[in-house]
Amino acid sequence: MARMMRLAMVVTALPLAFGAVSAVAAPIDDAALMTEAKALFEPVPQVVPKVSGNAVTGEKVELGRMLFFDPRLSASQLLSCNTCHNLGMGGDDNLETSVGHGWQRGPRNAPTVLNAVFNVAQFWDGRAADLKEQAKGPIQAGVEMNNQPAVVVESLKSIPTYVEHFKRAFPGEADPVTFDNVAMAIEAFEATLITPASPFDQYLEGNAAAMTDAQKRGLKTFIDAGCAACHGGVNLGGQDYYPFGVVERPGADILPPEDKGRFTVTQTAADEYVFRAVPLRNVALTAPYFHSGNVWDLNQAVAVMGTAQLGRDLSDAEVADIVAFLHALTGEQPRVEYPILPASTNATPRPVLMMPN
C-alpha cells in the first residue's frame, strides 16, 4: 500500500515536472544538477563491498572465479554461470531468455551479474535474498544447469586441486567441499564484479566535464519525469518492487499474462505483475530489455516505461536525452582472467548429454 501511495504521488506530480521538461532547454547548472543527483544516487565504490555473513577473502574469490567458469557444475558439463552471465557481454547473455539444459528456453531474461551485489534481492521477483542463495538456483533448475547438489559435491571432491582450494578458502572446516560453500565462493567472486568510474559516477564526484550536454539533459529529464522514484541509489534500481504498468499495462508481448512476477513468491494478490525495479547500471550493454526480453532497442524501452510507469508519451528528444544519460551509466568493466581449470579424474561423474526433450 505504501509503495502504491508513493507511486501515486509521483504520477500526480508529473504535470508540473513535464512542463519543465518540455520547455526550451535552459543552460545546464552543473552545481545544482550535481546537488540534486547526489540526493538520489550514489557512485559505484572503487572497493569491493562488504557481504553479509561471507568474508570476501582472496582465496574464496579465486575459488569462486574457478567455479563461475566451470561447466562441470552443470549436468551436461557444458553450461557454466558465465554462459548466461557472460562477463565479456555486460554480465548477461544478450538473449531474450536464456538457453539451458536440453536446449530449453528459460522463462525470463537473464539479469546482469555486474553490480548485483548492491541489489536488495536477486532475480526479477526477488526470490533469492542474496547472491549465495541465487547461485544455488540455476545449478539445480531443470531448464538451466539441471544438476543436483550431491553430484556437484561428488564432482568437486573427485578433483584433488579443487579439494585443496576449498581447504584454503574455508580453513578449519572438517569437510569444506559442500554445496553451501560452493555458493559462498561464487558469491564472494561475484561481489568483485563491480563497475566503477562511469561518466555518471565521475559527474557525481564533481567532474562536470565527465558527461556530455545531452547526458546532463537526460539526467535532468530522468529526475524531473519521476524515473528516479524507482531507479535510485547506487544501482539506479534493484532496491524495491513495483507493478509493471503503474499507469498503463504494456501489451502481452512485453508483459506476458502468465508471468505474474512477485506474486509467485508471496502469493499476495497485490504483488501480481510486480517486479524488482531493474538496475540501470550498464544497461546500454544488456539488451534485450524487460523480464520478457522482447524489446531490443533502448529507445523503445524508455518510451515503454514512459507510458507504462509515468503515463506520458515522452517526446523523441526526451527519449534521446534519457538514452544518452543511460549510456553514461556504463562503468569500467571488470577484467577477469579466464581460469585454467583442473582436469577431471576417473572418479568424476560423467556428463548427462543435452538431448532435446
Backbone torsions as a table, in degrees:
resi	resn	phi	psi	omega
1	MET	NA	-44.1	179.6
2	ALA	-62.3	-37.8	179.7
3	ARG	-63.8	-44.9	-179.3
4	MET	-64.4	-36.8	177.7
5	MET	-64.1	-41.2	178.4
6	ARG	-61.4	-43.8	-178.8
7	LEU	-66.2	-38.0	178.5
8	ALA	-62.3	-40.4	178.5
9	MET	-63.1	-41.1	179.0
10	VAL	-62.4	-49.0	-177.7
11	VAL	-63.2	-39.1	179.3
12	THR	-62.1	-35.5	-176.8
13	ALA	-80.6	-6.6	-172.4
14	LEU	-63.4	-37.7	-178.5
15	PRO	-55.2	-41.2	178.1
16	LEU	-64.2	-43.7	-179.2
17	ALA	-64.7	-41.3	-177.1
18	PHE	-66.7	-30.8	176.3
19	GLY	-60.7	-40.6	178.4
20	ALA	-68.3	-38.3	-177.1
21	VAL	-65.9	-39.7	-173.2
22	SER	-81.9	-8.8	-179.7
23	ALA	-69.4	165.1	176.4
24	VAL	-59.6	133.7	-175.3
25	ALA	-59.4	125.1	177.9
26	ALA	-90.8	160.9	174.9
27	PRO	-56.0	143.3	-176.1
28	ILE	-79.2	124.5	175.5
29	ASP	-94.7	94.9	-174.4
30	ASP	-60.5	-40.7	-178.0
31	ALA	-62.0	-44.7	-179.9
32	ALA	-67.8	-41.2	-179.2
33	LEU	-66.9	-40.3	176.9
34	MET	-61.6	-43.4	179.6
35	THR	-61.6	-44.2	179.2
36	GLU	-63.7	-42.1	-178.1
37	ALA	-68.5	-38.6	-178.8
38	LYS	-65.0	-23.9	178.0
39	ALA	-76.8	-14.6	-175.0
40	LEU	-115.4	-27.2	-171.4
41	PHE	-129.8	163.4	175.3
42	GLU	-132.4	145.9	175.5
43	PRO	-72.0	152.0	172.6
44	VAL	-66.9	128.5	-178.5
45	PRO	-67.6	157.1	178.6
46	GLN	-81.5	-16.0	-177.1
47	VAL	-112.4	156.0	-179.5
48	VAL	-64.6	129.7	-178.6
49	PRO	-73.3	159.5	175.4
50	LYS	-69.4	140.3	179.0
51	VAL	-113.2	125.8	-177.3
52	SER	-62.0	124.9	175.4
53	GLY	72.1	15.8	-177.2
54	ASN	-154.1	97.4	178.9
55	ALA	-64.7	127.0	-177.9
56	VAL	-88.4	87.7	179.7
57	THR	-94.2	160.6	178.7
58	GLY	-60.5	-39.9	-179.3
59	GLU	-66.3	-38.4	-179.6
60	LYS	-70.5	-40.2	178.8
61	VAL	-63.3	-42.7	179.8
62	GLU	-62.6	-44.5	177.0
63	LEU	-63.1	-43.6	179.6
64	GLY	-61.9	-37.0	176.8
65	ARG	-62.1	-43.7	178.6
66	MET	-62.1	-45.4	-177.3
67	LEU	-67.6	-36.8	-179.4
68	PHE	-59.0	-36.8	-177.1
69	PHE	-95.7	-4.3	-172.9
70	ASP	-87.2	114.1	-179.7
71	PRO	-71.7	-8.7	179.1
72	ARG	-73.7	-3.8	170.0
73	LEU	-73.9	-14.3	178.0
74	SER	-99.6	156.1	-179.8
75	ALA	-62.3	-37.2	-179.0
76	SER	-78.3	-16.9	-173.6
77	GLN	61.1	27.3	176.0
78	LEU	-115.7	-22.8	-172.9
79	LEU	-109.3	130.8	176.0
80	SER	-119.6	175.2	173.5
81	CYS	-56.7	-37.6	-177.5
82	ASN	-68.6	-17.5	178.9
83	THR	-60.3	-46.5	-179.0
84	CYS	-96.3	-15.3	-178.8
85	HIS	-126.9	62.0	-172.3
86	ASN	-67.5	118.0	-175.6
87	LEU	-72.4	-12.1	174.8
88	GLY	-93.2	0.6	-175.0
89	MET	-133.1	36.6	177.4
90	GLY	84.1	9.9	176.4
91	GLY	84.7	10.8	173.5
92	ASP	-138.0	-168.2	-175.0
93	ASP	-109.3	1.0	178.7
94	ASN	56.1	33.7	173.3
95	LEU	-115.6	158.0	176.5
96	GLU	-58.7	-54.2	170.4
97	THR	-138.0	150.7	-171.8
98	SER	-71.4	153.7	176.4
99	VAL	-101.6	124.4	-176.4
100	GLY	-119.1	-153.1	-175.1
101	HIS	-56.2	135.6	-179.6
102	GLY	67.3	22.5	-179.8
103	TRP	60.8	27.7	176.4
104	GLN	-76.1	147.2	176.6
105	ARG	-95.8	131.6	176.5
106	GLY	-70.6	165.1	-176.0
107	PRO	-81.3	-18.9	-175.8
108	ARG	-136.7	159.5	175.5
109	ASN	-65.0	138.2	-179.4
110	ALA	-73.6	121.7	175.9
111	PRO	-71.0	155.8	175.7
112	THR	-68.9	146.1	175.0
113	VAL	-87.2	-14.9	-179.1
114	LEU	-67.8	129.4	-179.6
115	ASN	64.0	12.2	-178.9
116	ALA	-63.3	-22.1	179.0
117	VAL	-60.8	-22.1	-178.3
118	PHE	-86.4	-8.3	-177.3
119	ASN	-74.3	149.5	178.8
120	VAL	-67.4	-29.0	177.6
121	ALA	-159.9	172.0	-174.5
122	GLN	-112.8	160.7	-173.6
123	PHE	75.2	159.7	-178.9
124	TRP	-59.7	-31.8	-178.1
125	ASP	-100.9	4.7	176.2
126	GLY	68.7	25.4	-174.8
127	ARG	-75.8	-13.1	175.9
128	ALA	-110.0	127.7	-175.1
129	ALA	-70.3	-27.5	-176.3
130	ASP	-155.1	-179.1	-175.3
131	LEU	-69.9	-30.5	179.1
132	LYS	-70.9	-35.7	174.8
133	GLU	-69.0	-39.3	178.5
134	GLN	-62.0	-40.2	-176.0
135	ALA	-60.7	-31.0	-178.2
136	LYS	-72.7	-29.6	-173.1
137	GLY	-62.4	-58.8	-177.6
138	PRO	-61.5	-32.6	179.6
139	ILE	-60.2	-35.8	-175.5
140	GLN	-96.1	-17.8	-175.5
141	ALA	-66.4	131.3	-177.5
142	GLY	-62.4	-30.1	-179.7
143	VAL	-88.1	-1.9	-179.6
144	GLU	-114.8	-99.3	-175.5
145	MET	-95.1	-16.7	167.4
146	ASN	58.1	35.8	-178.5
147	ASN	-110.9	176.0	179.1
148	GLN	-123.1	142.9	-179.0
149	PRO	-52.1	-42.3	-178.5
150	ALA	-63.2	-36.9	179.8
151	VAL	-71.6	-38.5	176.5
152	VAL	-59.1	-48.5	-179.5
153	VAL	-63.7	-42.2	178.1
154	GLU	-59.5	-43.1	179.5
155	SER	-61.4	-47.7	-176.6
156	LEU	-68.1	-37.9	179.1
157	LYS	-69.4	-20.7	179.6
158	SER	-79.1	-6.1	-175.7
159	ILE	-116.5	104.5	-173.6
160	PRO	-53.8	-37.8	-179.5
161	THR	-62.0	-40.0	177.1
162	TYR	-64.5	-41.7	179.7
163	VAL	-58.1	-41.9	178.5
164	GLU	-65.5	-39.9	178.1
165	HIS	-63.6	-40.8	178.2
166	PHE	-64.8	-38.6	178.4
167	LYS	-62.2	-40.1	179.6
168	ARG	-72.8	-36.1	-177.6
169	ALA	-76.2	-28.6	-177.7
170	PHE	-129.0	66.0	-175.0
171	PRO	-64.4	145.0	176.7
172	GLY	87.6	-9.2	178.0
173	GLU	-85.4	132.9	-178.0
174	ALA	-66.0	-34.5	-178.9
175	ASP	-135.1	80.6	-171.6
176	PRO	-75.4	-18.7	-177.5
177	VAL	-84.2	89.8	179.6
178	THR	-130.7	162.2	178.6
179	PHE	-66.2	-36.3	176.7
180	ASP	-61.1	-41.3	-179.7
181	ASN	-71.9	-29.2	171.6
182	VAL	-57.4	-48.3	-179.2
183	ALA	-65.6	-39.4	179.3
184	MET	-62.8	-41.6	-179.4
185	ALA	-67.4	-42.9	178.3
186	ILE	-62.8	-41.9	177.3
187	GLU	-59.2	-44.1	-179.3
188	ALA	-60.9	-42.5	177.9
189	PHE	-65.4	-45.7	-177.4
190	GLU	-65.0	-26.0	176.8
191	ALA	-65.0	-21.4	179.0
192	THR	-84.1	-8.3	-173.9
193	LEU	-87.6	64.8	180.0
194	ILE	-110.4	156.1	-173.5
195	THR	-126.9	79.5	-179.1
196	PRO	-77.2	179.5	168.5
197	ALA	64.1	28.4	171.8
198	SER	-66.0	162.3	174.7
199	PRO	-54.3	-37.1	178.6
200	PHE	-66.7	-41.7	177.1
201	ASP	-60.0	-44.1	179.9
202	GLN	-63.8	-36.6	177.1
203	TYR	-65.4	-44.8	177.7
204	LEU	-58.4	-30.7	-178.1
205	GLU	-88.2	6.6	171.1
206	GLY	108.7	1.3	-179.9
207	ASN	-90.9	96.6	-176.1
208	ALA	-65.5	-22.6	-178.2
209	ALA	-85.9	-1.5	-174.9
210	ALA	-72.3	-25.9	180.0
211	MET	-117.6	150.8	176.8
212	THR	-75.9	167.4	177.2
213	ASP	-60.3	-40.2	179.1
214	ALA	-62.1	-40.9	179.1
215	GLN	-66.8	-37.2	177.0
216	LYS	-67.3	-42.0	176.2
217	ARG	-61.9	-39.1	178.5
218	GLY	-64.1	-40.5	176.4
219	LEU	-61.3	-44.5	-179.9
220	LYS	-63.8	-43.2	177.6
221	THR	-63.8	-42.5	178.7
222	PHE	-55.9	-42.8	-180.0
223	ILE	-73.1	-50.7	-173.9
224	ASP	-66.6	-33.2	-177.9
225	ALA	-77.3	-11.9	177.8
226	GLY	101.1	3.3	-178.9
227	CYS	-60.3	-35.6	-176.5
228	ALA	-69.7	-11.2	177.2
229	ALA	-62.5	-32.1	178.0
230	CYS	-108.0	-27.5	-173.8
231	HIS	-113.9	72.0	178.7
232	GLY	-121.4	-168.4	177.9
233	GLY	74.9	-168.3	-175.5
234	VAL	-66.1	-34.6	-175.3
235	ASN	-99.3	4.3	-175.1
236	LEU	48.4	53.5	-177.5
237	GLY	132.6	-175.4	177.8
238	GLY	78.7	8.2	-173.7
239	GLN	-110.4	-11.2	-177.9
240	ASP	-158.6	177.4	-174.8
241	TYR	-118.0	140.3	-176.3
242	TYR	-143.3	150.7	174.2
243	PRO	-65.7	139.1	172.5
244	PHE	-87.6	102.8	-174.0
245	GLY	111.7	51.4	178.3
246	VAL	-59.0	-42.5	-178.4
247	VAL	-104.0	-46.2	-176.8
248	GLU	-141.5	121.2	-177.6
249	ARG	-72.9	131.1	177.8
250	PRO	-63.9	167.7	178.6
251	GLY	-68.0	168.9	-175.2
252	ALA	-65.6	-21.1	177.9
253	ASP	-70.3	-31.5	180.0
254	ILE	-94.9	-37.6	-179.9
255	LEU	-120.6	83.2	-178.3
256	PRO	-58.0	128.4	-174.7
257	PRO	-63.3	-23.6	-178.5
258	GLU	-78.8	-15.6	179.1
259	ASP	-98.6	101.0	-175.2
260	LYS	-94.1	15.4	170.9
261	GLY	64.8	-131.6	-173.4
262	ARG	-66.4	-16.0	176.4
263	PHE	-55.5	-34.6	-179.5
264	THR	-67.2	-19.5	178.9
265	VAL	-90.9	-45.1	-171.7
266	THR	-97.9	-21.3	-174.0
267	GLN	56.1	30.2	177.6
268	THR	-105.9	127.7	-174.6
269	ALA	-56.9	-34.7	-179.0
270	ALA	-66.0	-15.4	-178.8
271	ASP	-96.0	8.9	175.2
272	GLU	-65.7	128.7	-179.8
273	TYR	62.0	27.6	173.6
274	VAL	-99.3	135.4	-179.6
275	PHE	-135.9	157.9	173.0
276	ARG	-66.6	134.0	178.2
277	ALA	-59.4	125.9	-175.4
278	VAL	-65.4	133.7	173.2
279	PRO	-67.6	138.4	-174.0
280	LEU	-100.3	-1.2	174.9
281	ARG	-59.4	132.4	177.2
282	ASN	61.6	22.9	-175.5
283	VAL	-63.2	-25.8	178.9
284	ALA	-66.6	-14.7	-178.5
285	LEU	-99.7	-5.6	-164.7
286	THR	-117.0	26.6	174.2
287	ALA	-60.8	151.7	1.0
288	PRO	-81.2	173.8	-166.4
289	TYR	-115.4	162.4	-177.6
290	PHE	72.5	165.8	-175.1
291	HIS	-65.1	-23.7	177.6
292	SER	-82.5	-19.5	-179.2
293	GLY	67.8	22.6	-173.5
294	ASN	-96.4	2.9	176.9
295	VAL	-118.5	117.9	-175.6
296	TRP	-95.9	-20.6	-174.4
297	ASP	-101.1	127.3	-177.2
298	LEU	-65.5	-35.2	176.3
299	ASN	-60.7	-43.3	178.7
300	GLN	-64.7	-40.0	179.6
301	ALA	-61.0	-42.0	178.3
302	VAL	-64.2	-42.5	179.5
303	ALA	-63.2	-40.8	177.9
304	VAL	-61.3	-42.9	179.3
305	MET	-64.9	-34.0	177.7
306	GLY	-60.0	-48.5	-178.0
307	THR	-75.3	-41.9	-173.8
308	ALA	-73.9	-43.9	-172.9
309	GLN	-99.9	-30.1	-174.7
310	LEU	-109.0	-15.6	178.3
311	GLY	75.1	31.2	-178.3
312	ARG	-147.8	141.4	172.7
313	ASP	-81.3	103.8	178.2
314	LEU	-65.5	143.2	177.8
315	SER	-70.8	163.0	177.9
316	ASP	-59.2	-37.4	-179.4
317	ALA	-67.6	-42.0	178.6
318	GLU	-63.2	-44.3	178.9
319	VAL	-61.3	-45.6	-178.1
320	ALA	-61.6	-40.8	179.8
321	ASP	-67.6	-42.8	178.6
322	ILE	-62.8	-41.8	178.3
323	VAL	-63.5	-39.1	176.2
324	ALA	-59.9	-43.0	176.7
325	PHE	-62.3	-42.1	-179.5
326	LEU	-61.7	-33.5	175.4
327	HIS	-65.5	-27.4	178.0
328	ALA	-72.1	-6.5	178.8
329	LEU	-89.7	-0.1	177.0
330	THR	-77.7	115.5	-177.7
331	GLY	-98.3	-175.4	176.5
332	GLU	-66.6	122.0	-177.5
333	GLN	-76.1	140.9	179.9
334	PRO	-64.4	134.7	177.8
335	ARG	-97.3	107.9	-173.6
336	VAL	-117.8	123.6	177.6
337	GLU	-78.8	129.6	178.7
338	TYR	-65.8	126.3	-174.8
339	PRO	-76.9	148.7	168.8
340	ILE	-85.8	112.2	-172.2
341	LEU	-87.7	146.6	179.6
342	PRO	-68.3	149.4	-176.5
343	ALA	-72.9	150.0	172.7
344	SER	-68.4	165.0	177.7
345	THR	-121.7	178.1	178.1
346	ASN	-62.9	-20.9	-179.0
347	ALA	-89.5	-6.4	-179.1
348	THR	-73.8	130.2	178.1
349	PRO	-54.7	143.4	-179.0
350	ARG	-80.0	154.5	-179.0
351	PRO	-68.1	149.7	172.5
352	VAL	-99.8	114.5	-171.0
353	LEU	-63.8	148.9	-178.6
354	MET	-86.5	71.2	178.8
355	MET	-84.9	134.9	177.7
356	PRO	-59.7	145.1	178.3
357	ASN	-70.8	NA	NA
